[in-house]
């Protein structure tokens, strides 16, 4: 009986320490650094640096960056294309909209045709293998999990998280948040 009690106590104690270790590793993941390489459909390369929960696009210093995680087959993703193009046009150099497709089998021409079909203007779409890794990293830092809904749009100012939108979101809501982030 005494031996059984000792074994149960040791087992419980080991579970307690394992739980603490898991918590520490998730905290370590939040403060970790990583770099992701994106390439737009025109062949221009971009680097996104992750530092903790911050994501900085190399071309986005002193700008607002809106990462749009999407798929071409997704109806709400299709519906948002025109709004994203409108916002890019309205804010010009103060905003970078970076579409990040989670699809692996789309050519640059198909993605450009998708944006054109839904009248998305000239915002950027990345078509690079690092897309899915970046999407997972962003999703994990904002707490939506790895099975996140699309479209998932995440707004950053100088690399720091501002807000995010899950699913179809009205252009006016995103516009208001961009204006606030820019101090307008």
Secondary structure, 3 states (H helix, E strand, C coil): CHHHHHHHHHHHHHHHHHHHHHHHHHHHHHHCEEEEEEEECCCCEEEEEEECCEEEECCCCCCEEEEEEECCCCHHHHHHHHHHHHHHHHHHHHEEEEEEECCCCCCHHHHHHHHHHCCCCCCEEECCCHHHHHHHHHHHHHCCCCCCCCCEEEEEECCEEEEEEECCCCHHHHHHHHHHHCCC
